[in-house]
């Protein structure tokens, strides 16, 4: 989930740096974003721990994982699990 949040932030940063409008296309190759992040940090980036493939999406779309779905879908799934299985509520 953190990987997809970071990818979402990197999409926003890329759009701002290149003065892209809301309808301008973003690069869709995940390796493009991996290379951008390597300039600032070390480690594997944008790799799903479950082996899924990430889809970048345009500015008005959430990144998605082939295993976990979008951030919104993950959030709904977690909310359902908390509600139905009575898991402890998140503290944040």
C-alpha positions in Angstrom: 0.0 0.0 0.0 2.9 2.4 0.8 4.4 1.7 -2.6 1.2 2.7 -4.4 0.9 5.9 -2.2 4.5 6.8 -3.1 3.8 6.2 -6.7 0.7 8.5 -6.5 2.9 11.2 -5.0 5.6 10.7 -7.7 3.0 11.1 -10.4 1.9 14.4 -8.9 5.5 15.6 -8.6 6.2 14.7 -12.2 3.1 16.5 -13.4 4.1 19.6 -11.4 7.7 19.6 -12.5 6.8 19.4 -16.1 3.8 21.8 -15.8 1.3 19.2 -17.1 -2.3 20.0 -17.1 -5.0 17.6 -15.7 -5.6 16.1 -19.2 -1.9 15.7 -20.2 -0.6 12.2 -20.4 1.8 10.9 -17.8 4.5 8.3 -18.6 2.9 4.9 -18.0 6.1 2.8 -17.8 6.7 1.8 -14.1 10.5 1.7 -14.8 10.4 5.5 -15.6 9.2 6.1 -12.0 11.7 3.6 -10.5 14.6 5.4 -12.2 13.3 8.8 -10.9 13.3 7.5 -7.3 16.7 5.9 -7.6 18.2 9.4 -7.8 17.1 10.1 -4.2 16.9 6.7 -2.4 18.3 3.2 -2.5 16.3 0.0 -2.5 13.7 -1.7 -4.6 10.9 0.6 -5.6 7.4 0.0 -6.7 7.6 -3.7 -6.3 4.5 -5.5 -5.0 5.4 -7.8 -2.1 2.8 -10.3 -3.4 4.3 -10.3 -6.9 1.7 -8.1 -8.5 2.3 -5.7 -11.4 1.6 -2.0 -10.9 -0.3 0.1 -13.4 0.6 3.8 -13.2 -2.6 5.4 -14.5 -3.2 9.0 -15.6 -3.5 12.0 -13.3 -7.2 11.4 -12.6 -6.6 7.7 -11.9 -5.2 5.9 -9.0 -2.3 3.5 -9.4 -3.4 -0.1 -9.3 -1.9 -3.4 -8.4 -2.9 -6.6 -10.3 -3.1 -8.4 -7.0 -4.5 -5.8 -4.6 -6.4 -3.3 -6.8 -6.4 0.4 -6.2 -5.8 2.2 -3.0 -9.5 2.9 -2.7 -10.3 -0.8 -3.2 -7.7 -1.8 -0.5 -9.2 0.7 1.9 -12.8 -0.6 1.3 -11.5 -4.1 1.8 -9.8 -3.2 5.1 -12.9 -1.3 6.4 -15.0 -4.4 5.6 -12.6 -6.7 7.4 -12.6 -4.4 10.5 -16.4 -4.2 10.5 -17.2 -7.9 9.8 -14.4 -9.6 11.7 -14.2 -7.0 14.4 -10.5 -6.5 14.0 -8.9 -3.7 16.1 -9.5 -0.3 14.7 -6.5 1.6 13.3 -5.0 4.2 15.6 -4.1 6.7 12.9 
